[in-house]
């Protein structure tokens, strides 16, 4: 009877020891229990992702559609509105005048490039009891001004030039005087008639290859 009690006590003690062995930390060969939650690595706040809706697109360097490229410039801007005719036979007509006009009238324009030539046409009436005293002047630098004279009666004109102007003929053979401004370009003429009424052809061309504004004046 005593031996049976001893055996029962031994069995109970063994069961208790086995329970302690399975209820504590995991054994050597048992896996560690998983921790709760999901482990993530925090990105570097200074690193930009390949695409993110919160970032605006960078502007283009100038060749794509996202930039604002400035178109290449084109040098001087030269506005030449109302460009007069470029030859004697298509000259721009100025208002008729006469030898009683003592107050100078000024005309302005632009020559745009070496091949741009401006022609004006002006009729001057030689009125009785007035002395014809031409006074024409290129008031701008960088241009050559010529004044060619064609008499009403004979067409021909005995033109004389005063320095600094020099005698020249137009492309159509009309006699005149030319000077580089600023300078007086004042031809004298004699129509060998009772009247010295004449048409003057005023030619302006530049002495340098660029956009050149100019002005000239005339009185009689």
C-alpha positions as CSV (number, residue, x, y, z in Angstrom):
1,X,0.0,0.0,0.0
2,X,2.8,2.4,0.9
3,X,4.6,1.5,-2.3
4,X,1.6,2.4,-4.4
5,X,1.3,5.8,-2.8
6,X,4.9,6.5,-3.5
7,X,4.5,5.6,-7.1
8,X,1.4,7.9,-7.5
9,X,3.3,10.8,-5.9
10,X,6.2,10.3,-8.3
11,X,3.8,10.3,-11.3
12,X,2.2,13.6,-10.1
13,X,5.6,15.2,-9.6
14,X,6.7,14.2,-13.2
15,X,3.6,15.7,-14.7
16,X,4.1,19.0,-12.9
17,X,7.7,19.2,-14.0
18,X,6.7,18.5,-17.7
19,X,4.1,21.3,-17.4
20,X,6.7,23.7,-16.3
21,X,9.0,22.8,-19.1
22,X,6.3,23.6,-21.8
23,X,4.8,26.8,-20.3
24,X,7.9,29.2,-20.2
25,X,10.3,30.4,-22.8
26,X,10.5,28.5,-26.0
27,X,12.8,25.7,-26.2
28,X,16.1,25.5,-28.0
29,X,14.6,24.2,-31.2
30,X,11.2,26.0,-31.1
31,X,10.8,29.2,-33.2
32,X,10.5,32.6,-31.6
33,X,6.9,33.9,-31.6
34,X,6.2,36.6,-34.2
35,X,5.9,40.2,-33.0
36,X,2.7,42.0,-33.6
37,X,2.5,44.6,-36.4
38,X,4.5,44.9,-39.7
39,X,8.0,46.1,-39.6
40,X,8.8,48.9,-42.2
41,X,11.9,51.0,-42.9
42,X,11.4,54.8,-42.9
43,X,12.5,56.5,-46.1
44,X,15.0,59.3,-46.2
45,X,12.8,62.5,-46.2
46,X,15.2,64.2,-48.6
47,X,14.9,61.5,-51.3
48,X,12.3,62.2,-53.9
49,X,10.4,59.1,-55.3
50,X,10.4,58.4,-59.0
51,X,6.8,59.7,-59.2
52,X,4.7,61.4,-56.6
53,X,1.5,63.3,-57.3
54,X,2.4,65.9,-54.7
55,X,5.5,67.1,-56.5
56,X,5.0,69.6,-59.4
57,X,6.8,68.9,-62.7
58,X,10.1,70.5,-63.2
59,X,10.2,73.1,-66.0
60,X,12.0,72.0,-69.2
61,X,15.5,73.2,-70.0
62,X,14.0,75.0,-73.0
63,X,13.6,72.2,-75.5
64,X,10.6,70.3,-74.3
65,X,6.9,71.3,-73.9
66,X,7.1,72.0,-70.1
67,X,9.5,75.0,-70.4
68,X,9.1,78.5,-71.5
69,X,11.9,79.0,-74.0
70,X,12.5,82.6,-75.3
71,X,12.7,82.6,-79.1
72,X,16.0,83.9,-80.5
73,X,16.2,87.6,-81.0
74,X,16.5,89.2,-84.4
75,X,18.8,92.1,-84.0
76,X,17.6,95.6,-84.5
77,X,13.9,96.2,-84.8
78,X,13.3,98.7,-87.7
79,X,9.8,99.9,-88.4
80,X,9.6,101.5,-91.8
81,X,6.0,102.5,-92.2
82,X,4.9,104.4,-95.3
83,X,8.2,103.6,-97.1
84,X,8.6,106.1,-100.0
85,X,9.3,104.8,-103.5
86,X,12.8,103.5,-104.2
87,X,13.3,105.2,-107.6
88,X,12.9,108.6,-109.2
89,X,9.8,107.5,-111.3
90,X,7.9,106.2,-108.2
91,X,9.0,108.9,-105.7
92,X,6.6,109.9,-102.9
93,X,4.9,113.2,-103.7
94,X,5.2,116.0,-101.1
95,X,2.8,118.9,-101.1
96,X,3.4,121.5,-103.8
97,X,5.1,124.7,-102.6
98,X,6.5,127.9,-104.1
99,X,9.3,130.5,-103.6
100,X,7.2,132.3,-101.0
101,X,7.7,129.5,-98.5
102,X,10.1,130.9,-96.0
103,X,9.5,128.6,-93.1
104,X,11.3,125.3,-93.2
105,X,9.3,122.1,-93.5
106,X,10.7,118.9,-92.0
107,X,10.3,115.4,-93.3
108,X,11.3,112.2,-91.4
109,X,11.7,108.6,-92.5
110,X,13.8,105.4,-92.1
111,X,16.2,103.6,-94.4
112,X,16.4,99.9,-93.5
113,X,19.6,98.4,-94.9
114,X,22.1,99.3,-97.6
115,X,19.7,98.6,-100.5
116,X,16.8,100.7,-99.1
117,X,16.6,104.0,-100.9
118,X,13.9,106.6,-100.3
119,X,12.8,109.1,-103.1
120,X,10.6,112.1,-102.6
121,X,9.2,114.5,-105.3
122,X,8.5,118.1,-104.6
123,X,7.1,120.7,-107.1
124,X,8.3,124.3,-106.6
125,X,6.6,127.2,-108.4
126,X,8.6,130.3,-109.3
127,X,6.0,133.0,-108.6
128,X,6.3,136.5,-109.9
129,X,7.8,139.2,-107.6
130,X,9.5,136.5,-105.4
131,X,13.1,135.5,-105.3
132,X,13.7,131.8,-105.5
133,X,16.2,130.9,-102.7
134,X,16.3,127.1,-102.2
135,X,17.4,126.0,-98.7
136,X,17.5,122.2,-98.4
137,X,19.4,120.4,-95.6
138,X,20.0,116.8,-94.4
139,X,19.6,117.2,-90.6
140,X,20.7,113.6,-89.7
141,X,24.0,111.9,-89.8
142,X,24.6,108.5,-91.4
143,X,22.7,109.3,-94.7
144,X,23.5,110.8,-98.0
145,X,20.9,113.3,-99.4
146,X,20.7,114.2,-103.1
147,X,18.5,116.9,-104.7
148,X,17.9,116.5,-108.5
149,X,16.2,119.2,-110.5
150,X,13.9,118.9,-113.5
151,X,12.6,122.2,-115.0
152,X,9.0,122.4,-116.0
153,X,9.7,124.1,-119.3
154,X,12.7,122.4,-120.9
155,X,13.4,119.5,-118.5
156,X,17.0,120.4,-118.5
157,X,18.4,122.6,-115.8
158,X,21.7,124.4,-115.3
159,X,22.4,123.1,-111.8
160,X,25.1,124.5,-109.6
161,X,26.2,123.0,-106.2
162,X,27.7,124.7,-103.2
163,X,30.2,122.9,-100.8
164,X,29.9,120.6,-99.1
165,X,27.5,119.3,-101.8
166,X,28.9,117.9,-105.0
167,X,27.3,117.6,-108.5
168,X,25.8,114.2,-109.4
169,X,23.3,112.8,-111.8
170,X,20.4,110.5,-110.9
171,X,20.0,107.0,-112.4
172,X,17.7,108.7,-115.0
173,X,20.3,111.3,-115.8
174,X,18.7,114.3,-113.9
175,X,21.3,116.8,-112.7
176,X,21.6,117.5,-108.9
177,X,23.7,117.9,-105.8
178,X,24.6,115.4,-103.0
179,X,26.1,115.6,-99.5
180,X,26.4,113.5,-96.4
181,X,24.4,114.8,-93.5
182,X,24.2,116.8,-91.5
183,X,24.8,119.3,-94.3
184,X,23.1,121.7,-96.6
185,X,22.3,120.3,-100.0
186,X,21.1,123.5,-101.8
187,X,21.2,123.4,-105.6
188,X,20.8,126.5,-107.7
189,X,19.3,126.1,-111.1
190,X,18.5,128.1,-114.2
191,X,15.8,126.8,-116.6
192,X,16.6,129.2,-119.4
193,X,13.0,130.4,-119.4
194,X,10.8,133.1,-118.0
195,X,10.1,130.8,-115.0
196,X,12.3,128.6,-113.0
197,X,9.5,126.4,-111.7
198,X,10.8,122.8,-111.3
199,X,10.2,119.4,-109.8
200,X,12.8,118.4,-107.2
201,X,13.6,114.7,-106.6
202,X,15.1,114.2,-103.1
203,X,17.0,110.9,-102.6
204,X,17.9,109.5,-99.2
205,X,20.2,106.5,-98.8
206,X,22.4,105.4,-95.9
207,X,26.1,105.5,-95.6
208,X,26.2,102.5,-93.1
209,X,24.5,99.2,-93.3
210,X,21.9,99.4,-90.5
211,X,18.5,100.7,-89.6
212,X,18.8,104.5,-89.9
213,X,16.2,107.1,-89.1
214,X,16.6,110.4,-90.8
215,X,15.1,113.8,-91.3
216,X,15.6,116.7,-93.8
217,X,14.1,120.1,-94.2
218,X,13.3,122.5,-97.1
219,X,12.4,126.1,-97.6
220,X,12.4,128.5,-100.6
